[in-house]
Amino acid sequence: MHLFYTPDIVSDHYELNDEESRHCIKVLRRKKGDIISLTDGKGNLYSAELVNDNPKKCKLNIFEINAHFGQRNFNIHLAVAPTKNISRFEWFLEKATEIGIDEITPVICENSERKTLNQNRMKKILVAALKQSLKAYLPKLNEPLHFNDLIKKQSQIKKYIAYIDDDVTLTLKNDYQKGEDVLLLIGPEGDFSPNELNLAKQNNYYPISLGKSRLRTETAAVVACSTIHLLNE
């Protein structure tokens, strides 16, 4: 199954944009009468018949909607410091989307070496991963936030901050409870500063370990996402 991202569906009739039309007809070689799958990234999976195989403007008739496709009973929000090598952060975005994540906030910390992102490029990576992994929910990508601004946002969900220290004995796999919504912070290559750690603890973030290995930022984020999914099986 090939999935097309169509966020602006409002009726039973739809027209693919130039890029998607070209991919559908020229690359996938779909023809009039073929059935293709669409998603709006909001949880709806559509089945549609190709009624016009014009490689510039494919027209479709939508005949079936599968609402809440792949919906989970838990929510994962990762706040991750962008890596100096942006390709590593992009790798995290791709893999977390494939695994399943609901919200991503790039967080700017005292030790961050990268403080800006190309949001349009990041969104394209999320969309590509959504289509590749056949998911119907596109993760929400927030604008970058400074650590202090993020940490002071009030939330009733379970909140963790991950780092390696001899005093951190609590592990994600032993504390997280199945079905819990969670916000988890992953720091930059230089880790969180002592001031940031203290501020997080004062704002009800639980210090947790992801294991004894020293993980890169992007690896830690993917491990956290994967661990939460495994604990919910």
Backbone torsions as a table, in degrees:
resi	resn	phi	psi	omega
1	MET	NA	132.3	173.3
2	HIS	-105.5	136.0	-175.2
3	LEU	-112.6	134.7	178.1
4	PHE	-109.6	135.6	179.5
5	TYR	-89.2	117.2	-174.7
6	THR	-134.5	79.9	-171.5
7	PRO	-72.3	-13.4	-172.8
8	ASP	-110.2	29.1	177.5
9	ILE	-67.9	129.2	179.0
10	VAL	-132.6	-5.4	-179.5
11	SER	-151.0	-174.7	179.7
12	ASP	-78.0	-7.4	179.2
13	HIS	-113.3	137.4	-177.0
14	TYR	-146.8	149.5	178.5
15	GLU	-124.8	120.3	178.2
16	LEU	-66.8	148.2	177.4
17	ASN	-72.2	176.2	-175.0
18	ASP	-56.7	-46.7	-176.1
19	GLU	-64.9	-47.5	-178.5
20	GLU	-68.9	-36.0	177.7
21	SER	-62.6	-45.4	179.5
22	ARG	-61.9	-42.9	179.7
23	HIS	-64.5	-42.7	-177.7
24	CYS	-63.2	-46.0	-173.4
25	ILE	-89.8	-46.7	-175.4
26	LYS	-79.5	-39.6	-176.4
27	VAL	-90.6	-52.4	-177.2
28	LEU	-84.4	-12.5	177.4
29	ARG	57.3	41.8	175.3
30	ARG	-76.7	149.9	-178.0
31	LYS	-126.2	166.1	177.0
32	LYS	-53.5	131.5	-178.1
33	GLY	97.5	-15.7	178.2
34	ASP	-70.4	154.1	177.8
35	ILE	-103.3	129.4	177.7
36	ILE	-126.5	162.9	-177.6
37	SER	-110.4	141.0	-179.1
38	LEU	-129.8	156.3	169.3
39	THR	-141.7	146.8	176.3
40	ASP	-94.7	0.9	-179.6
41	GLY	76.1	5.3	-179.1
42	LYS	-112.9	15.3	177.6
43	GLY	104.4	-2.1	-178.9
44	ASN	-101.0	130.2	175.0
45	LEU	-112.0	123.9	-175.1
46	TYR	-110.8	144.0	168.4
47	SER	-107.9	132.9	-175.4
48	ALA	-140.3	148.6	176.8
49	GLU	-98.4	135.7	178.0
50	LEU	-79.3	113.6	-176.8
51	VAL	-104.9	-8.2	177.6
52	ASN	-150.0	116.6	-175.6
53	ASP	-98.8	39.5	174.4
54	ASN	-71.1	123.0	-176.3
55	PRO	-68.3	-6.0	176.5
56	LYS	-103.0	-29.2	-178.5
57	LYS	-147.2	87.1	177.6
58	CYS	-76.2	130.2	177.4
59	LYS	-105.9	139.8	-174.9
60	LEU	-130.2	150.7	169.1
61	ASN	-114.0	119.2	179.6
62	ILE	-85.2	126.3	-176.4
63	PHE	-120.7	-6.3	179.9
64	GLU	-150.6	140.0	176.6
65	ILE	-126.2	125.6	174.5
66	ASN	-107.1	97.9	-176.2
67	ALA	-79.1	151.9	177.7
68	HIS	57.9	36.1	-177.8
69	PHE	-65.7	120.7	178.5
70	GLY	74.1	17.9	-178.4
71	GLN	-65.1	139.8	178.9
72	ARG	-108.3	163.7	178.2
73	ASN	-98.7	18.4	176.5
74	PHE	-142.9	156.4	-175.5
75	ASN	-122.0	131.3	179.5
76	ILE	-113.6	121.9	175.7
77	HIS	-121.8	115.7	176.8
78	LEU	-108.4	128.8	173.3
79	ALA	-106.4	112.0	-169.7
80	VAL	-126.0	133.2	176.9
81	ALA	-71.9	125.8	177.8
82	PRO	-59.2	139.1	-178.0
83	THR	-82.5	154.6	178.6
84	LYS	-59.0	-45.2	174.0
85	ASN	-83.8	103.8	-171.0
86	ILE	-62.9	-26.0	-179.8
87	SER	-63.2	-27.2	178.4
88	ARG	-73.0	-37.2	176.2
89	PHE	-68.1	-38.5	177.7
90	GLU	-63.7	-37.7	176.1
91	TRP	-60.7	-43.5	176.5
92	PHE	-59.0	-46.3	-180.0
93	LEU	-57.6	-45.5	-179.0
94	GLU	-62.8	-51.6	-174.4
95	LYS	-69.8	-38.2	178.7
96	ALA	-64.8	-37.7	177.6
97	THR	-66.0	-41.6	178.0
98	GLU	-62.1	-41.0	179.4
99	ILE	-70.8	-45.0	-179.2
100	GLY	126.0	108.6	178.7
101	ILE	-143.8	149.7	-174.5
102	ASP	-101.7	-35.0	-174.6
103	GLU	-149.8	140.5	-179.8
104	ILE	-131.5	128.8	175.2
105	THR	-122.7	114.1	171.3
106	PRO	-67.8	125.8	-176.1
107	VAL	-114.3	129.9	-178.5
108	ILE	-96.2	118.2	-174.9
109	CYS	-109.8	172.4	-180.0
110	GLU	-59.2	-35.9	-177.1
111	ASN	-97.4	11.4	-179.9
112	SER	-67.6	134.9	175.8
113	GLU	-97.4	-14.6	175.6
114	ARG	-124.1	129.9	-175.8
115	LYS	-124.7	1.9	178.1
116	THR	-133.8	154.5	178.9
117	LEU	-138.8	152.8	171.3
118	ASN	-88.3	96.7	-173.8
119	GLN	-61.5	-36.5	179.9
120	ASN	-63.7	-42.8	178.2
121	ARG	-65.1	-41.4	179.8
122	MET	-61.5	-41.1	179.6
123	LYS	-63.1	-40.0	179.4
124	LYS	-63.6	-36.4	178.1
125	ILE	-65.9	-41.2	177.9
126	LEU	-63.3	-43.5	-179.7
127	VAL	-63.4	-44.7	179.4
128	ALA	-61.3	-41.5	179.0
129	ALA	-68.9	-36.0	176.1
130	LEU	-59.2	-49.3	-178.3
131	LYS	-65.7	-41.9	-177.4
132	GLN	-64.5	-38.1	-176.0
133	SER	-92.8	3.9	175.7
134	LEU	58.2	47.4	177.5
135	LYS	-106.3	159.0	-177.0
136	ALA	-111.5	-2.0	179.3
137	TYR	-115.8	116.7	176.8
138	LEU	-84.7	125.6	179.4
139	PRO	-58.7	145.7	175.2
140	LYS	-81.7	124.0	177.9
141	LEU	-106.4	112.7	-179.3
142	ASN	-83.3	160.7	171.8
143	GLU	-66.7	150.6	178.1
144	PRO	-56.9	140.0	179.3
145	LEU	-125.1	142.6	172.2
146	HIS	-70.7	147.2	-174.4
147	PHE	-50.3	-48.9	-176.9
148	ASN	-62.2	-35.9	179.6
149	ASP	-69.8	-38.9	179.2
150	LEU	-69.3	-45.9	-171.0
151	ILE	-66.3	-26.0	-177.2
152	LYS	-89.7	-4.4	175.9
153	LYS	-68.3	129.1	-177.2
154	GLN	-79.1	135.9	179.2
155	SER	-154.1	144.4	-179.0
156	GLN	-92.8	-3.7	-177.9
157	ILE	-79.6	166.5	178.8
158	LYS	-68.4	132.7	-175.2
159	LYS	-124.5	130.9	180.0
160	TYR	-126.1	153.1	169.0
161	ILE	-129.6	124.1	-172.6
162	ALA	-101.2	130.6	173.7
163	TYR	-165.6	165.7	-178.3
164	ILE	-101.4	124.7	177.3
165	ASP	-161.8	147.2	-179.3
166	ASP	-60.6	-26.8	-178.8
167	ASP	-81.2	-11.5	-179.0
168	VAL	-92.3	102.9	-178.4
169	THR	-107.4	-16.4	179.8
170	LEU	-75.3	131.0	178.7
171	THR	-110.6	152.6	179.9
172	LEU	-60.0	-43.4	-175.6
173	LYS	-66.7	-24.1	-179.0
174	ASN	-94.5	-15.6	-177.3
175	ASP	-107.3	-36.7	-177.1
176	TYR	-64.6	136.4	-180.0
177	GLN	-106.9	136.3	-179.0
178	LYS	-51.4	131.3	177.9
179	GLY	89.7	-3.3	-179.7
180	GLU	-77.8	140.9	167.0
181	ASP	-78.5	144.3	-172.2
182	VAL	-144.1	143.2	169.7
183	LEU	-119.0	124.1	-175.3
184	LEU	-129.2	130.9	-178.3
185	LEU	-98.8	132.4	175.1
186	ILE	-122.5	126.6	-172.5
187	GLY	-87.0	179.7	-178.7
188	PRO	-78.8	-179.7	-179.8
189	GLU	-56.0	-34.6	179.5
190	GLY	-86.4	6.0	179.6
191	ASP	67.5	175.6	177.4
192	PHE	-72.4	151.2	175.3
193	SER	-80.5	161.0	176.5
194	PRO	-56.7	-38.2	178.5
195	ASN	-63.0	-40.8	179.8
196	GLU	-66.8	-40.7	179.2
197	LEU	-62.9	-43.7	179.4
198	ASN	-64.0	-41.9	179.9
199	LEU	-63.9	-40.0	179.0
200	ALA	-62.9	-45.4	179.9
201	LYS	-62.6	-38.4	178.8
202	GLN	-66.2	-21.9	-179.2
203	ASN	-107.3	29.7	170.4
204	ASN	67.9	33.2	170.8
205	TYR	-94.1	131.4	179.1
206	TYR	-87.9	123.5	174.2
207	PRO	-68.3	128.0	179.2
208	ILE	-135.5	158.7	176.3
209	SER	-108.4	145.5	175.0
210	LEU	-101.9	11.2	-179.4
211	GLY	130.2	176.1	-175.0
212	LYS	-81.2	-19.9	-178.7
213	SER	-73.4	148.0	175.1
214	ARG	-87.4	106.9	-173.3
215	LEU	-98.3	147.9	169.8
216	ARG	-66.0	159.4	-178.6
217	THR	-53.0	-51.5	-175.9
218	GLU	-68.0	-33.6	177.6
219	THR	-67.6	-43.9	179.1
220	ALA	-59.4	-40.8	-179.3
221	ALA	-65.0	-42.1	178.7
222	VAL	-68.8	-39.7	176.9
223	VAL	-60.4	-44.1	179.4
224	ALA	-61.1	-46.5	-179.7
225	CYS	-61.4	-45.9	-179.3
226	SER	-65.3	-41.1	-179.6
227	THR	-60.9	-43.9	179.7
228	ILE	-62.8	-39.7	177.4
229	HIS	-64.7	-43.7	179.9
230	LEU	-62.3	-38.6	-179.6
231	LEU	-70.6	-16.3	179.0
232	ASN	-96.4	1.7	178.4
233	GLU	-78.2	NA	NA
